[in-house]
Amino acid sequence: MWRPRCPTPPKSAWPVFCISISEAHRMVKTRLKHAGASDPGLLRHNNEDRLYLDAERGIFLVVDGVGGQAAGEKAAEIAVERIRARLERQTGTAEQRVREAVTMANNEILQSARSHPDWAGMACVLTLAVLEDSSAVIGHVGDSRLYKIHRGEIRKLTRDHSPVGEREDLGELSETEAMRHPRRNEVFRDVGSEEHAPDDRDFIEISRIPFEPDSALLLCSDGLSDQVTSQDIRHTVERNAGDPEAAVHELVEAANLAGGKDNVTVVLVEGERFTAPVLVDARHGGTTIWGCRPAVFLYGFLAALALGWASRSLWQPPPVVIAPRVLTVGAAGLQTIQEAVAAARPGDTVEVPAGEYREQVHLKGGVTIRSRLPREAVLRAAAVSNGPAVEGQDIQGARLSGFRILAEPQMPLTAGIVLVNAEVEIDDTEVAGAGIGIEIRGAASPSLRGNAVHDCLSEGILISGSSAPWLSHNAILRNGRAGVAAHDGARPALIGNLFEKNTVDLPGELMEAVRERNFFPDAKPAPRGGARR
């Protein structure tokens, strides 16, 4: 969405990598009900909003992109990916993880905008909630919002980082006046317009709030809060208590009925005991109209309605709900990773316990394969094959996370991972000792984030074809040839990667950006032409 920005504080420099070593508190899981929806609205053809929900880890996120063309969408996508990747590593306190996640997203958006002229000026605003025990840690930048609904009241717990929002928070403008103000869309804080460190003042608003079992949290972009009042939001959520999906869709529809001027995104999380408040009329000694005799007939009518609703299963077929599943290798007769992948549907997750697995894994579209404990599930060459250990071809939306892929002299791997026309994500995975660490071929543009590729016999990452993969914050160490090589028109984007005792072999016009945005502690990138150690 278009959004003019107000002046922001001076820039602050900080390193791309930011690490915490203390252990995070584990979230005490409750029976949460949650739902989210995003809609482009009535006046826009594209949707620059993004959302992310991970109830298992207690992560709920709304992002509103800023920038013309496709730039706002790209900024929002980067924010979701970087925040998700950091929060899934549960090291440090929740507050530390939120600060680091938002800051990593901020700096990567900034670097991406600098390397792609079409993305100049892109940024985003966001609101994030991480549930932990009986509380929620809130991270917030901009004018998206988080509301808490509890016992018949609604409270806005984030401050709008905008001139109009500040005046509304101070009581100088009513909610309705702020919603109609011509400068409503201006913000003076965003994610991605300038470099930041996690502890910078006037950047990330962090708070920890109680999250009672009978309360609900609602996160939204300004496409909702600029069109629907907070009291209407409360009434809608309470009216649909116990059915967050219905509440979310009703709120999106309300925003569109009010004009639908912007993208609208809503995420709702209900505690296990959240219900609509019981209204009691204390007048006349607590007696209301419901205590008078004529109400007897109404009681009977309501009882009949209740009976009909309770018996609806006898005359109305139940809805068919296909929910994402977690398939665990070693359970329910799934003896191998590939058996579990074959049984998985798009949206499912295959969870792999710690141990060694000698098999070839074929990625499947829309399916996540993850190690239950990062780097504790080890893939080696299958008994009748010398590689690759993982292969993905002509697929989209797959993800591989948290594995170690190890070759050995007696059981070599020609490659650790081979991706052919595969729009997938590989993160937090180690590849060591293979012929080629990761090979990417074709036109798709996969994402490699937070991986370690080291001590391979040839290239660490070899890219060919028209692919433009995203390589972010990987450690590429001591490989036999180039750490990253691109041929036949490939144009990878490299940001925040560490190269140790390795060079890169990329088109010459990319080299200046590579030098500026990656780390070469002991060597400079070699000129075009195929470098070796």
N, C-alpha and C positions, 0 to 999 in steps of 0.2 A: 504494500500500500504506500501511496505517496505521503510523506510526512516531513515538513520543514523542521530543521533542528535549530534550537537556540544555542548560544555559545556554551562551550563546555570547558572544564578546568584544563590546565596545561597538561601536556603529555607526560607520562612517566615510563621509564624504561624498565623492563624486567625480562629475565630469560624465558625462552619458550618452554623449557621443561620445569615442572614444579612438582616436588615429591613430598609425600608425608609418610612417616614410618610408624606412627602409633596405630593401634588396632581400633576399628570402628565398633560402636555398640551395635549389637544385633537387634534387628527389628523384631518385636513380639508380634507375630501375625494374628490378625483378627479376621473375622468373617466380614470383610468389607464388601460393599456393593459399589460398583463404579461404572461409569460410562463416559464416552466422549464423542463429540461430533464436530465437524468443520464444514462450512458451506461458503461458496464464493459470494453469496448475496445476490442482489438483483441488478446491480449496476456494473459489476466487474466480471470479466471473462475468466480471469485467472484467480487462483487462491494462493496468497502469499503467507497464509497462516499454516502452522504445523502444530501437532499435538503428539504427546508420547505418554503412554500409560504402562506401568510395570507394577502391578499390585503385589507380586511376589517380593519385590525389593522395596515396595512402598514409594515408588517414584512417579510423580504426576507433573506434567509440563505442558505449558501453552506458549507458543512462540508466534510473534507477529512480525513478518518481514517488512523491511523498508528498502525501497529502491525501484527504479523503473525497469521496464522489460522483464527479464527473468531474474534480475539480481535479487529482489526481495525474497523470492522463492529459494534461491541458492543460499542466501544468508540464513534463512530459517532452517534449511536442511543441514547446513554445517553445524548450527547451534544444537539441533537435536542429536546429531551423531556424536559430537564431541562431549556434550553433557552426559549422554547415555554411557559412552565409553568410560568416562572418569567415575561416574557414580557406581558403575558396576564393580569397580575395584574398591572394595569396602575397607580402605585403609584411611586412618585419620578420623577425626570426629565428623559428624554430619555437617557441621558448619564449615569445617575445613574443606570437605569434599565439594560442597556447593560453591564455595568461593573459587576453588581451583577449576571446577568444571566450567563455570560461567566465564572465567578469565581465559581459559584455553579456547573456548568457543570465540570469545572476543578477538583474541590475537590471530586466530586462524582465519576468521572472516576478513580481518584487516589485510593480512598477507595475501589472501586470495583476490581481494579487490585490487591490490597493487599489481598483481601478476596478470589480471585479465581486464583490459580497458573497458570492456562492455559491462563489467560489474562495479565500476567506480562508484563510490558513494553508497554501496549497499551496507545494510546494518539490520538490526532487529531489536525488538523489545521482548521481554519474556517474564513469566512468573512460574516458579518451580516450588513444589512441595515434596519433601522427603519425610515420610512417616516413620517414626521410631518410638517403640514402646507406646506410651499414651500421649505422645506429643508429635508436633510437626515442625520441621525446620523449613522456613520460607526463604527463598532467594528471589529477588525481584529487581528488575531494571526497566524503567519506562512507564507506560500507561496501561499495560494489561493489568488485570486485577485478581485478587483473591478475597473471597467473602467467606465468612463463617456463619452458618445458620444453626442456632441452638436455642431450644425452648421458646420458640415463637419470635425470636429476634434475629436480625441479620446485621453483621458488622463487616465493614471493609477494613481488612487488616494490612493492606499495602497502600503506600502513598503514591499518587500519580506524580511522576517526575516531569511535570509540565507546568507552564505558567497558570493555565486555567485550573488544572488539578490542584495546585497549591492553594489557590484562592478558595476552591471548594472545600479542601481539607481544613482551612482556617475559618470557614463559616462566612466568608465574604460573598460567596455565591451559593445559591441553593443548587441542589442536584439538577433540577430541571433547567435552571439558568446555565449551568455548566454544560449540560448536554447540548444546548442550543447555541453555545458561544462560537463565534466565527473562527477563533483561534484554538478550538478544541484539539486539533490534530498536531499541535506543536509539542515537541518533547525536548528536554535539555539533557537527558541521559539515554544512551542506547548501548547496544552491544555490537561493536565492530567498527566504529568510526575513528577510534584512536587507541593506541596501545595502553594496556593496563597491567598492573600487578594485582594479585589476589587481595592484598590488604589496602589497596588505594582507597582513600576517603572519597566520598561523593561518587562512588561507582555502584557497588552491589549493596542493596538493602537486605540485611539478614536479620531474622528474628526466629525465636522458638516459641510456639504457642501450645497450650493444652489442646488435645484432640480427644474429647470425651466420646464414649461409645454412642451417646444419643445426639451427636452433632454431625454436621455435614460441612464439607469444604467445596467451594465452587471456584474454579479458575476460569478466566475468560479473557478473550481479546476485547478491544474497545468496540468491535463490531456489535457486541451485545450491550455493553454498559453505556454506549452512546445512544442506544435506541430503546432500551428497556430499563425502567427504574429498579432500584434495589428492592423495593417492596413488592413489585410485580415478580421479580426473580424469586424472592422468598415464598410468595404465595404459590408459584408454580412448583417449586421444589417440594414444599410441604404437601401440596395437593397430590403429588405423585410419590410421596414417601414410600420407600421400598421398591420403587421402579425407576432407578436413575436414568435408564435409557429413555423412558417416556418423558421424563422431565427435561432431559437434554434436547430432545427433538422438539419439544414444545417451545423451549426457549429460543432455539434457532428459528422456528417458524414465527415466533413473536417478533424477533428482530427484523425478519424479512417483511412481515406485515406492517411494521413501523416505518418501512422505507427501504430496508436492505441496502444501505448506502455503502457498506464495506463488507469485507470478509468477516465471518462470525465463527468463533470457535469456543466451545464450552466443554469443560471437564468437571464432572461431579463425583465426589467420593462421599459415601455415607458410612457412618459408624454402624456397628451391628445392631444397635438399639435405636436408630434414628426413626422417629415417627412424627406425624403431624401433631402439634400441640392440642391438648384438650381444653376447650373454651368453657369457662364456668362463669355464669352470671350471678353475682352475689346479691343482686337486688332482691327485695322481698324475702329476706332471710334465706337466700340461696335458691328460691323457687323461681323458675322461668316459665315461659309459655308451655314448656314440655310437661309441666306438672298439672295442667288443667285437663278437665274431662274430655273436651273435644280432641285432645291429642291422642286418645285411645285409638281412634280410627286411623290416625297417621301412624301410630305404632304398628298396627296390623299391616298397613300397606308397606312400611319399611321392612317388617319381618318377612313378608312375602318376597320382596326384592332380594333380601339377604339370602333367603332359602334358595331362590332361583340362581343367584350368583354362586353360592356354595356348591350347588349341584351341576354347575356348568360343564364339568367334565363328562357328564352323562349325555349331553346333547351337543357339545362342541369339541371337536378334536383338538388335542393339545398342540401348541406350536412346535415346529421342528427347529431345534436350536443346535447348531454345530459349533461348539466352543473349541478354541485351541486346546491341544493336549500336550502333556509332557510324557514322552515315551522314554523309559529308562532301560538302557542296555543291561541285560542280565535279569530283567523282570518280565513277567507275562510271556515267557517263551521266546523273547528276543535275545538270542545268544550273541549276535554280532552287531556291530554298528550298522552295517549295510542292511541287515534284516530290519532294524528299527527304522532306517531311512526309507526302505521300501514300504513300510506300513504307515509312514507319516503322510499327512495331508498338508497342503499349504497352510501356514499359520502355526503348525505344530513345532515343538522343540524336541530334539533327540538329546537326552542327557547321558553323558558317558562317565561312569565312575572311574576312579583312579586305577591305573594298571597299564599293561602293555597289550597292544592289539596289532596282530600281524595280518592285516587285510588292506585291500584297496577300497577307499571310500569314494563313492560317486555322489557329488552334491546334487540336491533336488530343489527345484524352484519353490521358493516360499518357505523353505524348511531351515530352521536353525539347528546346527549341530554344535554342542558346546561341552567342554569338559566340566564336570561338576565342580572340581577344584582347579583353578587355573594352573596349567602346565603339569598337571598330575596324570592326565591321560596321554599315553605315548603311542604314536603310530610308527611302526617299522615296516619294512618291505614284506609283502605277502610271500608265502612259501613258494608260489609258482610265478612270481613276477618280481622284476627289479625296479618297478616304479611306473608312474608316480604313486606316491602314497595317497594323494587326494586329486581327484579330477572333476572338473565341472565343464559341461559343454552345452551351449545353446539354452541357457537358463537365465532366470531373473529372480532377484529377491532372496537368494540363499545366503547363509551366513555360517562361517566356521570360526569358533572362538575358543581360545584357551588351551590349545593342544601343543604338544612337542612332537615334531617329526624328525626322527633321527635315523641316519644311515650308519651302516657299519661295514667294514671291509668284506666280511664274508656274506653280507646281505646288502649289496649296494642299492641305491636309488638313482635312477637316471635324472629324476627331478623330485622335489618335495611336493609341489603343487603345480598342476597344469590347468590353466583356465582358457577355454576357447569360446569366444563369443559369449562370455558369461558375465552378466551384470550382478556381481556378488560382492560380499564384504568379508574380508579376512582380518581378524583382530586378535591381539594378545596371543599370537601363535609363534612358536620357535621352530625354525627349520635349520638343521645343522648337518653338514657332511654329505649332502646330496650332490649329484652332478651339477644341476642348476637348482637354486633354491626355489624360486617361484617363476614360472614361465607364463606369460600372458600373450595370447594370439587373437587376432581378429579385430572386430570393430567395437565390441563392448568396452565399457570403461569401469572396471571393478575398483573397489576401494581397499587399500591396505593400510591399517592403522595400528600402531603400537606393537608391531611384530619385531622379532629378532631373527635375522637371516645371517648366518655366520659359518665360516670355515667350509663353504661349499667348493667343489673342485673347479667349477667354471664360474659363470656369472651368479651373483646373488639374486638379482631380479632381471629377467630378460623379457623385453617387450617388443613385439613386432606387429605390423599391420597398422590400421588407422586408429588404434585404441588411444584413449587419453585417460589413463588410470590416475587415481588420486592416491599418492603415497605420503602419508602423514605420520610423523613422530615414530618412525621405525629405526631400529638399531641395525646397521648393515656393516658387518665387521669381517675382515680377514678372508674374504672370498678370493678364489684363485684368479679370476679376471675382474672385470668391472663390478663394482657393487650394484650399479644400475646401468643397464644398456638398453637403448631404444633404437630400432631400425625400421626401415620400410614405411616411414611416415608416422610412426608413433610419437606422441607428444605428451608425455606424462607431466603431471603437476607435482612438484616435490616441496614439502613444507615441514620444517622442524625435524628432519631426519638426521641421524648421527652416522657419519662415515668414519670408520677407524681402519687404517691400513687398507684402504680401498679408494679407488677413483670412480668416476662416472663417465659414461660414454653416451653423450646426448647430442642432439643437433646444436650447432654453435650458437644460434640465437637464443637458446634457453639457458646458456651457461651462466650469464651474469645473474639472472634471477636465482639459479641454483646456488651459486656462491653466497648470495645475500641471505637466503632463507633456510639454509641447512648448516650443519656443523661438520667441519673438517679439522679436527684437532691436530693431526699430524701430517696432512698432505693436502694439496690443492687439487681441484678437479683437473683431469687431463684434457688436453684439447681433443677435438673431434678426431676419431680415427681408431678407437679401440685400445684402451689403456690397460696395462697390467700393473701389478704391485711393483 
